[in-house]
Amino acid sequence: LTQGGRTLRLQGRIDRIDVGHAGSQTIFNVVDYKSSAAPISQDKAADGRAIQLELYALAAQKLLLADHNAMPLQGGYWYVKQDGFNVWREFATTAEGAVAEAEDWSLRSQELLQHVFAIVDHIRSGYFPVASLDERCTSHCAFKTTCRINQVRSLEKTWTPPELQN
């Protein structure tokens, strides 16, 4: 990712990319397989907790499919134990063979870059407190016996995100 002369290298693995054409435009869908039954909430996208598919779409567009001038169409989750593919995000629309970027995608991709760089800046400055927005996280997490969330909660420590401070 690049922003303001800064470069950030992330690593991940896209489960599946479906490539096609709408007219002369190369389009693609990003698919992430999920074995859990619980769907990913759109609320988590709004506050930056669920950015995986959006980052995958950016990576596929800018790196993997850049030579094809490809445009992301949809991102979604394939729930293996449930009803298969569910569209989670529309990046573009198609009508009569023409592709148009979704109205909010350009703005959202810029917000996404700002969010990721802010997270990295916090980590690099040593600011990554033990906190969870999920009040029930220790009831279903495989790491509940080693996680420090319960310890921090028992001390009644709270964390306010930097953007809400002052």
Beta strands, then each sheet from edge to edge (+ up, - down):
strand 1: 2-3
strand 2: 6-7
strand 3: 16-22
strand 4: 25-34
strand 5: 71-79
strand 6: 84-90
strand 7: 92-95
strand 8: 98-101
sheet 1: 1+ 2-
sheet 2: 3+ 4- 5- 6+
sheet 3: 7+ 8-
end
